[in-house]
């Protein structure tokens, strides 16, 4: 298992209380098993409206994927 793991959250509604969301809870639990700064939770807002919004979200996700390789591990 790699010591550099990134988790991405699924779709969440705008205005939703994210403190109790499953991806955050899972990440909090898993942090105990990894060195400091080795586990990262990446989040992105997604608005289900137009093709332009979908394209914008796709671009954000691609940027996020590219950034995963540059995350320093502990």
Backbone as JSON, one array per atom type, in Angstrom:
{
  "sequence": "XXXXXXXXXXXXXXXXXXXXXXXXXXXXXXXXXXXXXXXXXXXXXXXXXXXXXXXXXXXXXXXXXXXXXXXXXX",
  "N": [[0.84, -1.17, 0.0], [0.55, 2.19, -0.8], [2.16, 4.96, 0.79], [1.27, 7.39, 0.16], [-1.68, 8.52, -0.19], [-4.69, 9.64, -1.62], [-7.96, 10.78, -1.09], [-11.09, 11.21, -2.64], [-14.06, 12.99, -2.31], [-17.5, 12.09, -2.81], [-20.36, 13.3, -4.7], [-21.88, 16.12, -3.23], [-24.44, 18.06, -1.7], [-24.82, 21.58, -2.07], [-24.41, 23.66, 0.74], [-24.71, 21.68, 2.57], [-24.02, 20.14, 5.71], [-20.81, 19.32, 6.14], [-19.24, 18.17, 8.08], [-20.07, 15.75, 9.11], [-19.92, 14.02, 6.98], [-19.56, 10.95, 5.17], [-17.02, 10.53, 3.65], [-15.23, 12.29, 5.01], [-15.33, 11.25, 7.6], [-14.27, 8.68, 7.18], [-11.7, 9.35, 6.28], [-10.73, 10.64, 8.59], [-10.68, 8.45, 10.35], [-8.81, 6.76, 9.03], [-6.46, 8.27, 9.17], [-5.1, 7.66, 11.5], [-3.53, 5.51, 10.88], [-1.51, 6.27, 9.19], [1.5, 8.14, 8.41], [2.04, 11.58, 9.52], [0.59, 14.04, 7.38], [0.4, 12.3, 5.2], [-1.96, 11.37, 4.25], [-4.61, 12.65, 2.44], [-7.61, 14.5, 2.05], [-9.45, 15.44, -0.61], [-11.65, 17.88, -1.83], [-14.39, 18.98, -3.84], [-16.69, 21.3, -5.19], [-19.7, 20.64, -6.94], [-21.95, 21.57, -9.37], [-24.99, 20.67, -10.58], [-26.03, 21.59, -13.44], [-25.52, 22.87, -16.16], [-23.94, 22.05, -19.33], [-21.62, 23.51, -19.46], [-21.0, 23.88, -16.75], [-20.53, 21.24, -16.05], [-18.28, 20.71, -17.64], [-16.53, 22.51, -16.47], [-16.31, 21.41, -13.9], [-15.13, 18.96, -14.6], [-12.64, 19.88, -15.48], [-11.65, 20.89, -13.03], [-11.43, 18.49, -11.6], [-9.48, 17.15, -13.11], [-7.31, 18.84, -12.67], [-7.06, 18.46, -9.95], [-6.34, 15.75, -9.89], [-3.84, 15.89, -11.15], [-2.49, 17.35, -9.23], [-2.28, 15.57, -7.14], [0.01, 14.02, -7.39], [1.92, 15.84, -6.64], [1.67, 16.22, -3.95], [3.22, 16.5, -0.88], [4.61, 13.84, 1.01], [4.56, 12.6, 4.37]],
  "CA": [[0.0, 0.0, 0.0], [1.33, 3.42, -0.88], [2.01, 5.87, 1.93], [0.7, 8.62, -0.38], [-3.04, 8.2, -0.62], [-5.62, 10.77, -1.67], [-9.36, 10.37, -1.19], [-11.97, 12.24, -3.18], [-15.44, 12.85, -1.84], [-18.54, 12.01, -3.83], [-21.21, 14.48, -4.86], [-22.53, 16.61, -2.02], [-25.28, 19.2, -1.97], [-24.35, 22.86, -1.57], [-25.02, 24.01, 2.0], [-24.79, 20.5, 3.42], [-23.02, 20.09, 6.77], [-19.83, 18.32, 5.71], [-18.49, 17.59, 9.2], [-20.47, 14.37, 9.34], [-20.0, 13.28, 5.72], [-18.8, 9.69, 5.21], [-15.6, 10.6, 3.26], [-14.44, 12.91, 6.08], [-15.25, 10.29, 8.72], [-13.34, 7.63, 6.75], [-10.36, 9.94, 6.28], [-10.34, 10.83, 9.99], [-10.36, 7.13, 10.89], [-7.6, 6.23, 8.41], [-5.28, 9.07, 9.53], [-4.39, 6.99, 12.59], [-2.68, 4.45, 10.33], [-0.56, 6.85, 8.25], [2.34, 9.21, 8.95], [1.45, 12.91, 9.34], [0.55, 14.6, 6.02], [0.47, 11.27, 4.16], [-3.32, 11.1, 3.79], [-5.27, 13.92, 2.13], [-8.98, 14.47, 1.55], [-9.66, 16.52, -1.57], [-13.07, 18.1, -2.05], [-14.73, 19.89, -4.93], [-18.13, 21.56, -5.37], [-20.21, 20.31, -8.27], [-23.3, 22.08, -9.56], [-25.66, 19.96, -11.66], [-26.84, 22.54, -14.18], [-25.31, 22.97, -17.6], [-22.73, 21.39, -19.86], [-20.47, 24.34, -19.1], [-20.66, 23.56, -15.36], [-19.95, 19.88, -16.06], [-16.93, 20.85, -18.2], [-15.73, 23.2, -15.44], [-16.04, 20.41, -12.86], [-14.17, 18.01, -15.16], [-11.34, 20.55, -15.43], [-11.2, 20.91, -11.63], [-11.04, 17.13, -11.23], [-8.2, 16.86, -13.77], [-6.29, 19.6, -11.94], [-6.91, 17.79, -8.66], [-5.58, 14.52, -10.14], [-2.45, 16.27, -11.42], [-1.91, 17.81, -7.98], [-2.06, 14.46, -6.21], [1.41, 13.62, -7.51], [2.8, 16.84, -6.04], [1.42, 16.32, -2.51], [4.36, 15.94, -0.13], [4.25, 12.82, 2.01], [5.22, 12.8, 5.67]],
  "C": [[0.89, 1.24, 0.0], [1.12, 4.27, 0.37], [1.43, 7.21, 1.48], [-0.66, 8.3, -0.98], [-3.87, 9.47, -0.61], [-7.02, 10.21, -1.82], [-10.15, 11.51, -1.79], [-13.39, 11.95, -2.72], [-16.38, 12.76, -3.02], [-19.33, 13.3, -3.91], [-21.88, 14.84, -3.54], [-23.31, 17.86, -2.37], [-24.71, 20.46, -1.34], [-25.1, 23.2, -0.27], [-25.14, 22.85, 2.98], [-23.7, 20.56, 4.49], [-22.04, 18.97, 6.46], [-19.07, 17.68, 6.85], [-18.84, 16.13, 9.41], [-20.51, 13.54, 8.08], [-19.12, 12.03, 5.78], [-17.34, 9.81, 4.75], [-14.72, 11.24, 4.34], [-14.27, 11.96, 7.26], [-14.25, 9.18, 8.4], [-11.91, 8.14, 6.8], [-9.85, 10.13, 7.71], [-9.93, 9.51, 10.63], [-9.03, 6.62, 10.34], [-6.34, 6.99, 8.79], [-4.46, 8.41, 10.64], [-3.36, 5.99, 12.09], [-1.61, 4.96, 9.37], [0.29, 7.91, 8.92], [1.65, 10.57, 8.74], [1.6, 13.4, 7.89], [0.64, 13.56, 4.91], [-0.91, 10.97, 3.57], [-4.05, 12.42, 3.61], [-6.68, 13.67, 1.62], [-9.16, 15.68, 0.65], [-11.14, 16.65, -1.85], [-13.27, 19.11, -3.17], [-16.24, 20.06, -4.97], [-18.52, 21.2, -6.79], [-21.65, 20.76, -8.36], [-23.9, 21.4, -10.78], [-26.54, 20.94, -12.43], [-26.64, 22.45, -15.69], [-24.08, 22.2, -18.03], [-21.49, 22.18, -19.5], [-20.03, 24.05, -17.66], [-20.02, 22.17, -15.26], [-18.52, 19.93, -16.58], [-16.01, 21.52, -17.18], [-15.35, 22.22, -14.33], [-15.0, 19.39, -13.35], [-12.76, 18.6, -15.13], [-10.78, 20.59, -14.02], [-10.71, 19.53, -11.19], [-9.7, 16.75, -11.86], [-7.06, 17.58, -13.06], [-6.0, 18.94, -10.6], [-6.07, 16.52, -8.83], [-4.11, 14.83, -10.39], [-1.74, 16.68, -10.13], [-1.61, 16.71, -7.0], [-0.6, 14.02, -6.23], [2.36, 14.59, -6.84], [2.57, 17.02, -4.54], [2.6, 15.71, -1.76], [3.88, 14.92, 0.89], [5.08, 13.05, 3.26], [6.35, 11.86, 5.78]]
}
